[in-house]
Amino acid sequence: MHNFKPYQQNIDMVIILFRVIIVYLVVLIYLRIMGKRQLGEMQPFELVVTLLIADIASLPMTQTSMPILFSVIPLTTLVILHFIVCSLARKSIFMRKIINGKPVLVVTPDGIQFQALKELNMSLDDLMEGIRSCDYFSIEDVLYAIVETNGTITVIPKVSCAAVTNENLKLNPPENTLPMILVSGGKIVNSNLKKAQIDEDFIMQALSQAKIESIKDVLIFTIDTGGACYIQTIDGTSKNLQLKYQGNW
């Protein structure tokens, strides 16, 4: 008699492969629908949903006897619950406080609020780490520190330690503009050429001025509305050019 065990194993592997692909696509779609947030920026209920999604999604990949719908249905339910909770949080201040909590002052002009730290289950080391992450290294520089609902710390410095701005100096520089990527990875970004109203001849002239022979040698080529260009080649050489160009995007 022929041994069909190897054939069955191959079939099982193919089934697992397709199950993984399906679950991956479902989770990807749901996470895209839920919006973009970094892990450290999530509200508590968002973090709970993310952890549950990861746990539920793994079940049909490790337990092949489980119908894949047993994973898709709970995932769909979680996403629906997520939107209901988000809607409640948006429409009701009371529900927002219950779901997200509220910001807490942990440093005031009177100093560190130790009772507030105890309620947040934070140590002084946690507080100082958060303050340092805001580029302040002494508690004496801080007027207020607030623990936001997602756990991050916002610092309002004392006037003597605040960064100097153009407004303080009574300067009126032109507004910064977002550079447009014209070439990426050796390929022209045609959609951005249209937005910037630039043609390929313009790019070739700029590359010639930068003494770069081919577009394929360019890792990135950007330009802002004032004509300031940044070009970096794949080998790491970078050049800044100022071209005659006025854009608007």
N, C-alpha and C positions, 0 to 999 in steps of 0.2 A: 504494500500500500504506500501511496505517496504521502510524504509528510507535508501537510498544508500549513503548518505553524509559521514558517517564514513568510508565506504569502499573507497570512492573517495579520502578522506583525506589520508588514508593509502597508496593508490597508488601514490598520489602526493609526499608523504614523501619518498617512495622508489625511485621515479624518481629523486628527489632532491639529494638523497644519491648517486646515480650512476653518476649524473652530477658533483657533488663535487669530486668524486673519479677520474673521467676522467680529469677534469680541473686540479686537483692537480698533476696527473701524467704528463700531458702535460707541465705544468709550471716547474715541477721538472726536466724533461728531458731537456727543453730549458735552464734552469739556469745551469745545468751541462755542456751543450754544450758550453755555453757562458764563462765558466771558473770560477775559485774560486777567489773571491775578498771579503775582508771584506768591510762593508759599508763605513768606513772611508778611505779606500784605492782606492775608485772608482774615475775614471775620471768623469767630469761633464756629458758627454754624456752617460756614463754607468749608472749613477744614474738616469738620465731621463728615460732610457729604463726600469730600474728596477721598478720605480714608475708607469710607464705606464702599465707594465706587471701586477702589482698588481691590478691596477684599472680595466683593461680589464678582467682579470681573475675572478673578483668578479661579473661581470654583469650576466653571465648565472646562477650563484648560487642564485642570488637574484631575477632575472626575469626569471621565469620558462617558460614563453611564448616565450622567445627568443631561436631560434635554437642554439645549442651548437657550430655549425660551425661559427656562428657570432662572437664567441670568439676565436676559434682556428685559423681562418684565419688572424685576426689582430695580434695575438701573433706570428704566423709564419712570417708575414711581418716584425714585429719589430726585430725578431732574424736575418732575412736576412739583414735588414738595419744595424743592429749592426755589422755584419761581414763585410759589405761593408765599413762602417766607420772605423773599425779596420784596414782593409786592406789599406785604403787610408792613415791612420795615420802611418802605418808601412813603407809604400813605399815612402812617400813624407814628407820631413821636413817642407815644407810650409804648407801642410794640417795638419800636426801634431800640428803646432803652432796655426792654426785656430781652430782646434777641441779641443785640450787639453790646449791651452795656453802655457806659458813658465814659468820656475822658476823665482822668483823675489827676489833679495837681499833686505832684510829689516834691516839688521844690517851689517855694514862694520867697518873697523878700525876707520872710522871717526865718528862712533856712529849710532844711530837709524835713518833710512831713513824715515822721517815722510811723505814725498810725496808718497813714495811707499806704505806705510800703507794706505794712503787715497785712492789710486787707487785700492787697494785690499779690501777696506771697512773694514779694521781691526782696532781695537782699541789697545791701549797700553796694556790693560788687556789681550786681546787675544794673543798678542805677548809674554807677560810674562808667560802666561799659557802654551804656546807651548814650550818655553825655559825650564820651570820647568819640563815639561813632558820628556825632554831630560836629566834630572838630573843635570841641571845647574840652580842655584837660584839667580844669580846676573848677570846683564847685563855686568858687568866689566869682567866676566869670558869668554865672547863670543867674538870671532874674527869676525866670519861671521854667520849670520842666513839667511836661504833661505826658502821661502815659495814655496813648490813644487806644481806641477800642480794639485795634488789631495787635496791640502789644508793643508797637514801636514808640519811641520817645521823641517828642518835639521839644526843642530848646529855644527859649527867647532869652538872648544874652543881655547883660547890662549894656547901657549906651557906650560906656568906655571900651567895651570889648567887641562891639558890633562891627561887622565889616563895613568899610567905607564904600559908599555908592556914588554914582555919577550925580544923583540928586543932591547928596551932601556937598559935593564939590561944585555944584551948579554948572555941570557940564551937560551938553546936549549932543551926544554922539549919535550917528545914524543907527537905526535899529538893525540888530543881527538878522540875517536871513538864513534859511535852511539850505545848505548846498544841495545841488541836484547831481545825482550820479549819472554820468554820461557813458562811462565804460566800467564794466564790472567783470573781473575774471577773464579779460581778453576779448569780451564781447560787448558790442554797442547796445545800450538800453534804448531801443527805438521809441518806446512810449515816453521816456524822459526827453528825448530829442524834440519831440513834438511839443511838449509842455514848455521847453526852453526856447522853442523856435530856432533850433540850431540844426545844421545839416552836417553830413559826414565830412565835407570839405573843411569846415570849421575845426573839427576834431583833428584831422590830418595836419592842418596848419599848426595847431597847438603842439602836436606831437613832434613836428619838424622843429619847432622853436625849442622844444625841450630835448632835442636830439635823440628821439626815440624812433626807431625804424618801423616798428609794426604795432598794430593794435593788440596783437596776441601777446606782446610783451608787457601790456599794461594790466596791473592788478586792479587799480581803481583810478578813476579820473572824475573829479567833481568840479563844479563851478557854482559860484553864488551870483546873485543878481547884479553885483557890481563888477563882475568879470574876474574875480580872484579864483584861480584854479589851483587844485592840488592833484598832482599825478604821482603815483607810486608804481614802479615796475615790479614784476614778479620776483626779481632778484633782490628787492629791498631798497633800491635807489628811489629817492623821492625828490620832487621838484615843485616849487611854487612859481606860478606865472600870474602876471596881471595883464589880461587881454582887454581889448576894446570891445566891450559888450555891456549892454544894459537889459536886464531881464525883468520879468514880473510874474511871480507865481506865489 
